[in-house]
Structure formats: C-alpha cells, structure tokens
Amino acid sequence: MLKPQLHQSPSASPASVPLSKPSSQANGGIAILPAQSAPALQKSPRSAQVGIASPSTVERSTLVKATVTVKPSTGGFFSELGISGGLDKITDLMGKTLLLELVSAELDPKTGQEKGTIKGYAYKNGQDEEEVTYECKFEVGEEFGEVGAIFVENEHHKEMYLKDIVLEGFTDGPLSISCNSWIHSTHDNPQKRVFFTNKCYLPTETPSGLRRLREEELATLRGTGQGERKSSERIYDYDVYNDLGNPDSDADKKRPVLGGKELPYPRRCRTGRPRSKTDPQSESRSGSIYVPRDEQFSTIKQLTFSAKTVFSVVHALIPSLETAIVDSDLGFPYFTTIDELFNEGINLPPLQKQGFLKDLFPRLVKTITDASEDVLRFETPETMIRDRFFWFSDEEFARQALAGINPYAIQLVTKWPLRSELDPKIYGPPESAITTEIIERQIKGYMTVNEAMEQKKLFMLDYHDLFLPYVNKVRQLEGTTLYGSRMLFFLTPDETLKPLAIELTRPPTDDGKPQWKQVFVPSCHSTSMWLWRLAKAHVLAHDSGHHQLVSHWLRTHCATEPYIIATNRQLSEMHPIYKLLHPHFRYTMEINALARGYLINGDGIIESTFSPGKYSMELSAVAYDKQWQFDLQGLPNDLISRGLAVEDPTAPHGLKLAIEDYPFANDGLLLWDAIKEWVTNYVNHYYPDPSRIASDKELQSWWTEIRTVGHGDKKDSPGWPDLKIPSDLIHIITTIVWVSSGHHAAVNFGQYTYGGYFPNRPTIARTKMPIEDPTEGELKMFWDKPEVALLTCFPSQIQATKVMAILDVLSNHSPDEEYLGQDPEPAWKEEPMINAAFERFHGRLKELEGIIDARNTDQRFKNRSGAGIVPYELLKPFSEPGVTGKGVPYSISI
C-alpha cells in the first residue's frame, strides 16, 4: 500500500483553499488543497456523491508532486491545441491548463462514503521535441489513504494526448499512472476523465473507493447504442458490415450486408452513420470512419505509421498511377517490361506538391537527377535478388505452400477418390477428374495411391467447393475469370513436395453449357508444359485470393475486432486480463476502418485487383460460415484439423508433424509454446483458485459477449471452449494472442518478398484456359505465342502496380514498431512475479531467434535453405524497420 510520507503541518487547522485559480507566476504552478476542500471545486455530477473528510485537530500531511507528460502530435502540439505562439503563450491565454484530482482508493470509515478528492492545477514545466511536461503539487492529508485514481480535466480548447502521470513523495516510492489516451477539452465535454493506477484488481477485489468509478467508466465505454458517433468519443459498440458498398453513388456499387443469417460474419465497430438514401440496409459512406478515439494512436506517433502510409497510397500514389497508365486493360507485352518496374520505373505525372510522394514512399518513389519528374521504381524483392527465375520453378511453387505467405491452406488428402460436396444438380458431377491412374503416373517408382494415402504422402490446396459457386458470377464481370481448383502434391523422401496435378472446373452455365473440368500435369512436351504454366497461374490467383480474404483479412483483422470491442466494454482497465490483452489490440481497429474505407470496399483495391472481384468480401463471409471456428484458430488445433499433425505426447510440442520440414509449423509451434507459457504464468498468478474464474463477472461477461454478440452468428457452432477453470482461460487468451501476433506476422510481412514480383503470385487470372471452349483466335495465339497467352492471363499493368505498391507498404515495419515480448507494459513491471515471467518470455523469444537462424543454415531442411532460397524468417520475433521479411509485432497494426 502506498501511503503518504507524513509530516506535521505547521497549523492545527486545514490549509486555506484558494477560491480562484492560482496564477503560475504567483506560486510556480503549485496548488495546495487539502482533501476536505474538494467538493466545493467538483464540476461533474459525481460531486454530490463525494464525501467530505472530517477535519482533524492535528493535520499530518505530505507534499506530493505530480508530473504530467503530454505527447505532441505530428501536426504540431500547439496546432492540435488550437494555440499559436508556443509554450510561453499558455499562461497568457486565460490560464488554460490541466485540472487534476487525486482519488482515494478507500471509503471514509466514518461515513461509508467516498472521500473528498484533492485538486490541483498543473502547469507547463518543460518541453523537448518528443514530450511536454506539466507539474502540480498536492498536500495530502494522512487520512486520505492510498491514491487509487486521478481525475483529469483539459481546459485547453483542443484535445491533447496524455502519456502518463507520476506522483512522487510517497514512502513506498513514486506512483505511476499510465494514461496513453486523448483527453477531450472541457469546452467540448464537461465530463472528467478518470485514470486508475497501474495496479490490477479482479472485480471482487476492487478497493471500495473505486468500485463506482470502475462501473461508471465501463458504462461510458459501452454507450447507449444510439446516435452517430463523434470522432472524439470513446464508445465501443457492434454493427454488421453494411458499409462496404456505396449505392447512393451507383446502383452497381451496392454490396450485400455481411453479418446475419444469410451471410454470417464477425461484427465491426458501430459508427451510427445514417442509412443510405437508396438502400435502407446499407450505411451511408463518408470521408472518415469512426473508431474510438484511443484507437487512433497514429496521429501522435513520432515516426512513420503504416496506416497513414496506406491511406496515402490510396489517395496519392494510385491516382497518379492511374493517370500514368491510361489503359486499364493494358497488360505486359514481354517479361522484360515487368523487369523495367524495378530497373527503370514508371514516370509519374507532375504533382502540385513537388516531392510529396517521394517523402511518403522513399522506398518506391525516386527523383530523376536530371529532371523534376518523380519515378515509381520498385525495390527488387529478396526472392528475385537470390534467384531471378525462382517463380518459374515447380519446386519453389510447392515449397511456398509450406514456407510462403499462405501456409494455412495446404491440407492432407484423407479421402480417395476426391469428390465435391456441392449439389450436383447445380454444379454438375461431383467426382474429381484427378484419377488414380493420373496420380500413379506422376509418382511411378515411389508407391501406389493406396500406399501414399496410408503413409500420408498426398497433400492438396483445395479451392474447389469454396470458389465454384462464384465461377459463373465472376465470369460476368469484365476482365477476369474464375474456376474451382484443386492442386495435389506428393511428399518425397527428402521432405519436399512434388506437384502432381491441377484440376480446374467450371460448373454448368446458364446458357446450357455442361460442366467443364480438366486436369493438367507437369510435362516435358511444349503444349502440356505451357498449359501447366497457365493452370499454375490460375491456382496461384486462387491462392492469393484465399490468402488475402481468408488467411489474412478474415482470420486476423476481422475476427479480432470483436475481441477488442468486448474487452473495452466488459473488462475494466484495472482488470489483469485487460492489461494482458491491451498491447495485442493496438491500432487494429484503425487499420480495419481504413481497410473498410479503401481496401475491401466496393471498387476498392481488393475488388479491382483480385479474381473474385465484387464478390471478394461475400466469398470471405462464406469461408467464415463454412470454415471458421474459434478452437481452430490456435496453431496446434489448426495443424491437426488440416491433417498436418497428430497429437503425440512423446513429440516436441505434443504434436507429430506429417511433414517434418514444415518451416511455418516448426517455428510457429516454438512461438506458440512461448506465448502459452507466458499466458499460463500470468493467468495462474491472478487466478490461483479456479473458483475465481467463475466468480469473475467481468470476465464471464466478456467471454459471453464475444461468443453471442461479436461472433454471434456462430454462437451455436462448435469450437467455443467453456470458461470455468484457469486452463480454459489460458487456451482462450493464448489463441487470441497468437492470432494477433504470430498468425498475422506469418501471413503479412512476407507479402512483398513473395508477391512483389507478381508472376510468382498473380492476384487475378484475366483469361480462361485456351482449351476451354476455345475460339480459333484463342487457340492460334496459344499455339503461336504461348508466352503472350500467359502474360495476358496475368494482371494488367495498373492492377499489378497497385498491388505491388500496397504490398510494399503492408510488408513494412514502422521505425517505432512494438515487437512481441520486447518491452513489458507498465503494469507488468510493477508486479514482481509478472515482471519475472515476462523476462523469461523475452528470453525465450531471443532463443527462438537463434534457433531460427540455425535452422535456416541447416542443409537438411530443404524447404528453408538451399541455393537461391530465401530463409524462412517470418516468425523471427524481432526486426529492424522496413521490409525485412521478419518480425512479430504485438498486434495487427498494418
């Protein structure tokens, strides 16, 4: 317990209370107010409930100094405050400052009421480039007891970002209060902001003087569910995805509502914007999208923040590209013209602000030395630097299923022959065209299909049933096509995958054409070889769509938003689980809102550059409905569900991998175990008695709301664990932490490495296979110029360059990235056992870095080492800034 350091007051009566705000010149910014004076100065409705401390004949008190640290915004601290002239002007402008009130943690033992607060005005004390400090002094009486919270009122005309408050003068040492929050102006909202000390309390253990404040703060964050949200508010509430389209601008831009019985989907943050004029089911769009104010940390970042860079790409770079590349259908005539993107670049049109793009994107936009023009010149990806022809190799194509950016798709073949589960009356015969004979010709000399099945040697990328219902719809769109697809691999004795066959399927069409399906295999014959390359381009486009829409957006960004909303609505900032989860949620809601505005919206980047086109988000909703369940988001269960592992108590991590050299799984399981150990130590510290789990009302409400509201469309689906004992909570928290850190890093930060040279991962296939109901002209072009047929199938120039620019930004680590396990939260440092557990966690992550380095140089592991192969480092915890292909941040911040 932190108690005031006592000394004898020179007066037997309480110190006098200034009735007007003291001037900084008169007393150096010091306000000395005893506890009993507080009610007279209360501004909020709480004043009626604050008790008055009884005066004592001998008042023993201590002098406590409060140092308040404020972070300037990137736009300039005083421009944000609406003040010109700098810090020296503060006291000249009507004495604008901060009003602080210390709150006692305990009730008055005599009255049973809350003790009066101690107020003081804080004034500017110092500044540097990164911080501005304010100072205030309090005289704290002995009877006041332990400080449990502090009220803050911002009397400037604009909001300000409060980093922390440190109280010095206590016998037990300084008391830190981490704020990290925007403080609204009292001119906009008279309600005080409350900040609790860094100490954690379960609800039943909350000090008596803080119980009402704890409940009131949660009520404030929940809001009423009514009205349009203002940008300065901190309200967390739920809504469906009904804001992706823009029917008021064009009827063709209407998009279905994601969320509900027809298209189940996770919920997003409610904005309360009015409904569309032409479609009452859709929310109208505006230039800004509300997220709770404290989720918008980007504006106080001292260095580049990636979300703002994404915004700038959409609003500055892509329009410039569209001006430079007038013909949206223009493809690349030769492979050498693709190379020119890295060697010569694209001349961008003149800009109103010279050098604007270069300042934003120094990696991408270069200035020609002998001219004033800006040039978009892409950095050569690491894959191309190591092996210029890497993308052409079947072996590399297969390796990337295990060590690329979509390692979540490959699965064991468990049934033979392959068969669709779709309605044959609509989609045609369900039997696959990949026969036993075709496979055995490919693996001749190894084993039969039956032996391969028994020994778990056949694996597959299966995009057949997920994509097939959209084939005819997508083919109505201009400039694209689609198939349902399957891609089979054989696991060789050296643990590498051998591509065996690709099946492409088109369902029956509305104009009476029957189902079309064809199998393509690697071949030495020129015709079969080029058909195989074209089929690979289609499968890669399917894999790119699945990666971006399912493995990346749906399973990390989208699925995590309900966790964030529920955590802020149901867990107090004093709750230890809130403290544990908070770093894993930083910036996610902001980047998700930006994605809804510019990336996954109607006619946005995804729709205009990926194969499913306008059906992209609808397809992700189908994947959520058919495939997503909570217990499969944790890495071990995910691997088991795909047949890539089985439980084995004698094996490392308790799992035996079906493919021993599976870089993503091998590194991921080490990271998963480190996270689980940290979470276990943390949870067991606060819940030593299992009964505490069941009796924790905030925790139970949190888990109930995630299941029944945030992911309410799946509330009756399997996979939701109970929350009764500590092991349940450990599993739930470890899963959430893994998704926001390891899972996201594995599918995000290698995007430019593997997709920066787009022939390796085309996002769209624009033309059908030349042998599917061919015209004479299509066949002639394929026979005469098969390379042109492949280039025509690839994305157009504007599609490719849009994606490359976005992938470069998405793959980039900000200079102030916060990496998993790098720095502890303030609350963790104040609890010795938690701090020790975190230090062990940090140590394990440093060990993991060394293990990954050793694995990448071990020639036995052919899926992560070898001539021209990029080492697998996506789960290496720490990184320097930039596009590095490694580094695991705490949260989904890009």
N, C-alpha and C positions, 0 to 999 in steps of 0.2 A: 504494500500500500504506500503510495506516495503522499507524504504528509508535508505541510508547510514547515519550514525551519522557523522555530518560534523565537521571538524576542519581545521584550517588554515595551509596550507602547508608552511614550512619554506622557500621555494623557490618560486619565482614567475614563474619559468619555470617548465615544467614537469620533474618528476624524470627521471634519466637516465635509459636506458634499457640495461641490460646485454646481450651481443651478444652470449655468450656461457652459457651452463648450469651451474648454480652456484653449488659449492660443499657444501655438508651438513656441513662439518667441518668449512667452512668459515662463513656461516651465519645461521647456525642452521636450515637449510631447508627452510628458508623464501625467497620467491621470490616476489619482489615488482615491479609490472609492471603496468603502467597506461593504460587506455583504448586505447589511440591512438597508443600504441606500438603493438597492437595485429596483424594487417595484416602482419607484417614482419615475424611473427612466425607461421602463419597458414600453416598447412600441407595439408589440404583437399582442394578439388576443390571449397569449399564454400568461400575460401579466396578472390576470385575475386569479391564476392558479398558483402563482409563486408565493411561497410563504416568506415571512419576514423573520430573519434571525433575531433572537432576543439579545438586546444589548447587555453586555457584561460589565461589571464594575471595574474589572481589570482586563482590558483587551490585549491579549497577546497576539501578535501578528508577524508576518514575514513579508518581505518585499520580493515580488516575483516579476521578472522581466519576460515579456512576450516578444519574440522576433518573428515577424511575418514575412515570408518570401513569396514574391509575385514574379511570374514569368512573363516577359514581354512577348507580344505576338509577333509574327513575321511581318505584319503590316506596320509595325511600329507601335510600341507600347502605348504612347500617348495618343496616337491616332485612334487606337481602339477605345481609349477612354474619352475621346472627344475633346482632348485638351491639346492646345498648341503652346509652344514655348518651353516645353521640357519640364523636368522635375522641379526646378526652382519656382515654377508657377503654381504648384499645387496649393500652397497655403494662401496664395493671393486670390485664388478662385473660390471664395466663400468657404475656405477651410475644408474642402472636400477631403474625406479620409475614410478610414475603416473604424467601425464601432465594434468592439469585442466584448463578450460577456462570458465569464467563467461560470460553468455549471457544476454544482456539487454532485458527486455520484450517489449520495445518500439522502434520505429524507430527514427532516428535522425530528429528532427523537421525542421532542416535547409536543409538537403539534401534529406530527404524522404527515405534514405537507412538505412539498419541495422547498428547499432552502432558497433564499433570495440569491440572485446572480450577482457577480461583481463586474461592473462595467468599466471600460476604459477606452479612450480614443488612441488609435495607433497612427503615427505619422512617419513619413519618409525619413529613413535613416542613412541609406546608402544605395549605390547602384553600380552595376557594371554592364557589360554587353549582354550578359545572359540573365541577370536577376536584378530585381529591385527589392529592397528590404524596408519594412516598416517596423517601428518599435513602440511598445507600450509598457507601462509598469503598473502593477496592482499591489495594493496592500491587502493581504489575505489573512483574515482572522482565524484563530485556532479552531473555532467551532465549525468553520466552513468544511473541513474534511478534505477528502480526496477529490481532485478535479476529474470529472468523468466526461465532459464535453465542453464545447465552446460555441457560442453563437457568433455569427459574423454578419454585419450589415455593411454593404458597399455604398457609400454616399457619393461616389463619383456618378457622372451622368451615363457612363457606359459600363458594360460588364468588364470583369477582369479575371485573369486566371490565377488562382491561389494554389501555390505548390504545397506549403506546409507552414505550421506554426510550432515554435519551440518555446516552452516555458522553462525558465531557469530560476533557481532559488530554492528548490526542494532538497531536503536532506538526502533523499534517495537518488539525486541526480536529475538531469534535465528530463522533461516530459515532452515527447514529440507527438504531434498530431499531423498525420499525412492527409492532405486535402485533395490535391490534384483535381481541381474542379473549377468550373466557371462560376463566378459569383455575380448574380444579376444586380442591377442598380436598384436601390430603394425607390428611385423615381419611376421605375417600371413595375416593381412588385414589392410591396412593403414587408412581405413575409421574410423572416430571418432564416438564414441557413445554419443548420446545426452540423457540427463535425465532432464525432466521437474520438476518444483516444485510440491508439493503435491496439489496445488490449482486446482480446477476443472473449466473448461470452456466449454460451448457449442461452436460448431464451429464458429458461427457468433460473439461470444464474445471473441474469441482468441485475446490476445494482438498483436498489429501489428508486433512487433519484433519477434513473434513466429509462425506466420502463415505459412511461407515457411517451417520451421523446422517441424511443425506438419504434413504437407502434405508429406514431404520427408520421414519422419520416417514411415508413413503408407505405402508408396511406397516400402520402403526397406523390410518391413514385408510381403508384398504381393509377392515379387519376380517377376520373368518373366514367371514362369511355365515351364521352360526349365532346362535340365540338372539334374544330380544326386546330391542330397543334401548331404552336408558335415555335420558331427556331430557338428561342431562349429557354424553352421548357425542358423538364427532365422526366417526362411521363413515358412509361413503358406499357404498351398495350398491344393487342394482337389484331391482325386482319389477314384476309386472303390476298393472294396475288391477283388483284384485279386492276393493276395499274401499268401493265406491260404494253398494252396497245394504246392507240390514240384515235378512236373512232370519230372524234369531232373534226379531225383534220382530213380524214379519208375513210370511207366505209371499209376499204380493204385493209385498213390498219387496226381493225377490231381484233382482239385476241381473246380466247376463252379464259374464264376465271379459273385459276389454279388454286384448289382448296375447296373441299366439299365432296359430296357423294360421287359426282360424275368424274371429277379429276382430283383425287386426293393429293394433298401437298402440305408441307410444313407451313406454319404461319410466319408472316413477316411483321415488322413493326407498323402499327396503325398510325397514319398521318391525319386522318379526318378530312382530307380534301373533299370538296363536293363531287357529286357524281357527274359523269359525262352527260352532255345535253342530248346526245343521240343514242346512247346506250346506258340505261339506268343501272346495269350490272357493273359497269366499268367506272373506275375512279378517274376524274379528270387529271391531266398532267400539268405540271408547272416547271419553272426553271430550277427550283430547288426541291429537294425531297427531305422531309423532316426525319431526323433521328434525334434521340435525346441529347441534350447539349453536351453532356460529359462524354459522349461517344465521339465527338467531333474534335479530337485532340490535335488533329493535323495542323490547325492554324497556329499552334504555339510551338511547333517543332522548330528547332534551330537550324536544321538542315533539311535537305530534300525529303519530302514524304511521298511515297509512291502513289497514293491515292490521288493526290493533286496532279501528279505526272500523268496518270491515266486520263484524268479529266482534260489535261492539256493536249494529250494525243488526240482525243476525240474532237476537241474544239479548235485545235490549231493545225496539227500535223496532217490529219486525214483530209480535211477540206483542201489543204494545199496539194496533197497527193491527187485528189480528185480533179483539181484544176490542171495539174501537170499531166495526168493520164486521162485524156478526154474520153476515149473509147472504153467504156466499162467492160466490154466483151473481149477486148484485145488480150490475146494470150502471149506466151513467149515463143517466138518463131524458132529459136535454137537454144540449146542448153548453154551456149556461150553468153546469151543475153541474160540468163539467170546469174551467171558469174559476174556480170557487169554491175549487179546490185552491190557487190562487195568491193569491186575494183574501181569503177567509175562513178556509180551512184546515179541519182535522178535529180535533175535540176528543178528546184522549187521556184514557184513564181515569186515576184517581189512582195515583200511584206510591209505593212505600214510601220511596224516597229523593227528596224534593222537589227538582225542578230537575235531576235526574240526566240526563235526555235532552237538556235544553237545554244543559248543559255539554258533552255529547258532540257535539251537532249544532247549533251556533249558527246555521248557515245555514237549517236546516229547522224546528227546534222553537222556537216563540216562547211567551212567557208573557203571558197577557192581563193588562192593567194593573189591571183592576178585579175580578179573580178569581184564585184559586190554581191554576186549570187550566192545563195545557200544551196548546198547539195545534200540530199539524203543518201548517205553512204553507210550501208550496214556493216557492222563488225562481223568478221568471218567466225562462224561458230567453232567451238573447240573440236567438234566431230570432223568438220571439214579440214581443219588445220592438221589433224593427225592422219586423216585418210580422205583424200578428195573424192574417192569413189565408194565411200562407206555405204551410202544409201542404196547402191546397186546390188549389194551382196545379199543373198538369201540367208546366209548365216547371221549377218548383222540384223536383218529383218526379224529373225527368230530370237536372237539374243535380247533385243529390245523388249520383247514380251516379258522378260524376267528382270531386266535391268534398265528399262527405259522409263518413260514418264507415265505409262499406264500399266503398272504391274498388277493391277487389281482385276484384270479381265480374264487372264488365262485360267482355264479350269481343266480338271481331269475328265476324260471321257469315261463315263460309268455305264452307259447303255449302248448296245450294238444290236442291230443297225440303228443309225441315227434316225430320229423321227420328230416331226414338228408336232406341237401340241395345239396348234391353231385349228380352227374349224375348216375341215377340208371342203365343205360346201361353198365356202367363201374364198379360200386361199389355195385350193387345189390339193392334189395328192400329198399326203404328209411325209411319205418316205423320202429320205435323202437320196440324191443321185451319187453320193460317195459310197461305193460298194466295197465289199471285202476284196474283190479282185483288184480294184484300183489301188487300194492301200497296200496289198501284199506285193504288187509290182514295184511299189516305191520302197518297201522295206525288205525286199528279197535279199536273202543272205543273213538277215537278222533273226526273224521269227515270224510266226503267223499272227493274224489279227487276234485270235483267241489267246495266244500266249502273251501278246502285247497288252491285252485287256487284263489278264491275270496278273501280270507283272507291273501294272500301272505305268505303261510306257506311252500311252496315247493322250495327247492334250489338245485343247481346242480354244480358239476365240470364236464365240458363238453370238453373232448378231442377227440371227435368222428370225426368230419369233418376235424380237423387240422391234426390228425395223420393217418387217414385211407388211404389217398393216398400213404403213405410211408410204409404201412404194408408189402406188397409183396417185396418191395425193401430191407427193413431191414432184412427180413427173408432170404434173400440170403447171408447175412453176417454170419460169423462164431461166434457162442457163444452168440447169442441174438435172441430175437423175439419181436413182437410188435402187438398191437391191436389198434383199435379205441375204446374209452371208454366213458361211462357216469357213474356218481356216484350221486345218489339222496339222499337228506336229508329232514327231516321234522323238522320244528321249534316247539319245545314243549312249553307248558305254562311257564316253568321256563327259557326260552330263550336259552336253549341248543339245539344242533342239534342231531337228531336221524338218524343214517344211515339206509336207506331203501333198496337200491338195487344198484347193479353194473351190467352194461351191457358191454360185450366185443364183438367186432365184427371183423371178418376177411373178407375182400372182396373176390370175386371170384378169383381163381388163374389161372395162365397161362396154367396149365396142366388140366384145366377143372373142378376143384372142385367148387361147388357153394358157395355162401356166407354162412359163419357160424357166428351165433350170439347166445349168451346165457346170461341169467340173473341169477345173484347169490344174495341170500339174507341171512341176519343173521339167524342162526338156532341153535337149541339145539341138533339136530341129528349130529352124529360124521362126516358122509360123507359130509353133507351140510356145516357143520362148517369149515372143512378143505378146501373145495372148496372156501368158502367165504374168508378164510385167504389168499389163493393163489390169488384170484381175487383182494383183497386189495393190495397185493404185486405188482400186475401189475399196478393198478391205482396209487399207490404211485410212481412207477417208471415213469409213465407218468407225474405226478405232479412235480417230481424232474426235469424232462427234461424241462417242461414248465417253472418252476421257474428259472432254470439256464439260459436257452436260450432266454426266452421272458421277464419275470418279472424283471430279474436281468440284463443280458448282453444287450439285445436289448433296453429295455425301459430306462435304466440309462446310462451305459457305452457308448454304441454305438450311441444312439440318441443324447447324449450330445456333442460328439466330433465335429459335425458341428457347434454347438453354439460357441465352443471355437475358432475354426478356423475363423469364421465370425467375432467374437468380436475382435480378434487381427488384422484382415485385414481391418476392416471398422471403428472401434472406436479407436480414439487416446487414449493414456494413460491419457491424460488430460480430457477426456470425463467423466462426472459423472456416466454414466451408465457402462462404463468400470470399474471404481473404485468400483461400487456396485457388479458387476458380478465376478470380478477377484478372490476373495477368494473362490468362488464356483467352480472354474476350476482348482485349484492347483493339480498337479500330475496326473490328469485324463488321459492326452494324453500318459504319460509314462506308466501307468499301462495298458492302452489299447494296446499300442505297445507290451508290454510284453505278453499280452494275445494272440495277433496275432501270436507271435513267439512260444508260448509254451502251451497255454491252449485251444484255439479254432482252432488251426491249424490242418491240416491233420495229423492223427495219434497222436494228442496231447491228453492231459488229458481228455477233454470232449469226444472226439470221442472214446477213448478206454475204457471209464467207464460209459457212458450214453446210454440209449436204442437206440436213433436214429443213433448211430454210425457215419459213414462217412457222413450221411445226416443231422447231427445236425445243422450246420450253414445254410444249404439250407432251413431247416424247419423254422429257425428263420426268414429268408427272406420272406417266405410265410406268417408267422404271421405278419410281418411288412406290407406286401401288403394288407392283409385282415382285420387287426385289428387296426393298429396304426394310430392315427390322433392326431394332436397337442393339440386340446382343451380337449381331454380326458385324458391328462397326469396330469392335475391338479386334486387333490383329490376329491373335490365336484363333478365335472363332471364325474369322473371315477365311483364313487359310484352310481350316477344317471344312468349312462349307463348300469351298471350291475344289476339295479333294487334293489340295496341295500339302496337307499334313494330316496326321492322325495322332491322337493322344498316346503318349508313351512316357510313363513316369521315370524310366531309366535314361531318357534322352535329354539333352540340354533344352531348357525352357519347357520341359514336359511334352515336347512335340517331336515327332519324327517326320522330316520333310520328304515329300515324294520326289522332289528334285533337290538334291543336297547342295548343289551350286546354284542357289536362287538368291542373288545379291540383295534384293529388296527384303525378302523374308529373313535372311541371316542377320542383316544389320538391324532390321526393324524389330526383331524379337529381342535383341540386346537392349535397344532403346525402350521397348515396351516393358521389359523387366525392371529397368532402372526407374522408369516412371512409376510402376506399380509399387516398388519398394519405398519410394519417397511418399507416395499417397498412403500406403499402409502405415508407415511410421506416423504420418500426420494424423490420420483418422484415429488410430489406436490411442494417440495421446489425448485427444479430446473426447473419445468415446471408449474409455476403459471398461465400462459396464454396458453390455448390449442393450439393456433397458433404456439407455439414454437415446438410442436411435428412435424407438417407438414413441418416446415421450417428447421428442423434439418437434413441436408443432410447426415451426417454420420449415424445417427440413422435409417433413411429410407433405406440407402444402406445396413446397417446391417440386417434389417428385410427382405429385398428383397433377399439378398444373402442366408440367412438361408432357405427361402422357395423355391427359384428357383435353388439353387446350392447344398447347404449342404444336404437338403432333397428334391432335385429336382425331384426325381422320384415320389414324392407325391404332386408336386406343384399344380396340378389341382384337388386334392382331397378336400373334405370338411374338415372343422375344423380349417382352418387358420384364426385367427382374423385379422381385419384391424388394422392399426396403424395410427390413426388420432387424438386421444384425449388422455389425461393422463390415463383415465381408461383402455384404450386398452393396454398401456404400462405396467400398474400395473398388469394386468392379465397375460401378456406375461412373465414379469420378475418373478412374483410370481410362475408361473408354472415351469420355468427353475430352480429357487432356490429350490423349493420343490423336483423336480426330483433328483437334485444333493445332497440334504441333507436328508430330511425325507424319501422319497421313497427308496433311496438307503440303508439307515440305516435299514429300516424295512425288507428288503429282504436279507441283507448281514450279519449283526453282530450276528444273532442267528443261523447261519448255523452249527456251531459245537455243539451248545446246542441241536439242534433237529436232526442233521444228523451225529453227532459224534458216536452215536450208530446206525449203518447203518440199522438194521432191521426196525427201525422207518421210515426211508426214503431211501429205496434202490434206487440207481440211475439207475439200469438196471434189467430187468427180463430176465433171460437167457433161460428159458424153457417155452413152451406153456402150457396152461391148460391141465391137464391129460385127460379130457373128450373130447378134440377137436381131432377128427380122431385118437383115441388112438391106439398104438400098444399094444400087450399083455404084453410086458415088462414094458411099462409105467404105465399101469393100475395096474399091480401087485405091482410095487414099491409104488404107491399111496395107494393101499389098505393095504399093509403090513407095510409101513413106511411113513406115510404122513408127518412126521416131516422132513424126509430126502428130500422129494419132495419139501418142502418149502425152505430148505437150498440150494438145488440145483438150485432153481429159483433165489435165492439171488445172489448178486455179488460174484465173485471169491475172493480169499484171496488177490491177488495182486490188483484187482480193488477196493476192499473195503479199503485197507490200503492206496492206492494212494489218494483216495477221502478224507479219514479221515485226512491225513496229510495236504492236500490242504485246507480243510475246517477249520482246526485249524488255519492256517496262515491267511486265508481270514477273519476269525472272530475276529482277534486280533487287538487291538488298540495300535498303536505305543506310546512310552512314550512321544513323542512330538506331539501328535495328536492336531489338531486345531478344536475345537468344535464350532458349530453354536452359535453365539451370545456371545461367551466367551470373546474375545478381539476384539476391534474395529481396523479397518485399520487406518494407519496414516492420510490419507486424511479425514476420517470421524471425527477424533479428532480435526482437525483444523477448522472445521465449527461448531460453537456452536449449531445451531439448529439440525444439523445432529447428533452431538455427544449426544445431549439430547434425540433424538429419539432412538438412539442405546441403551442408558442406559435404556430406557423404554422397549425396546425389550429384553435386557438382564434380566430385572426384570420379565417380563412375562415368560421367559423360566425357571427362578428359581421357579416361582409359579407353572408352569407346572410340575416340578419335584415333588412338594408336592402333587399336585392333583393326579398324577400317583401313588405315594406311598399310598395315602388314598384309591384309587380305588382298589389297589391290596390287601388291608386288609379288604375290604367290602365284607362280605359273600353273599350279594345279587348278586354280579357279579360272577356267577359260571363259566364263561369262562376265568376268570383270577385269581381266588382264590379257595382254597379248599385243601383237604388232598392230598399231593403229587404233586400238580400242581405248575409249575414254574410261578412266577408272570410275567405279561406282562410288560417289561421294554424297549423294543426295541426302543421306541420313547422318552425315557427319555433323555433329551438333553446332559447331561454331564456324564463322566465316568472316572474311574481310568484306567491305562494301563492294557493290557492283554485281555483275552477272558472273557468278562463281561456280554454279552447279553444286553448291553445298550450303550447309547452314540450316538449322531448325529453329525458327523463331518460336516464342511462346504461343503466339496467336496467329490467326488468319488476318494478316494486316495488309495483304495485297492479293 
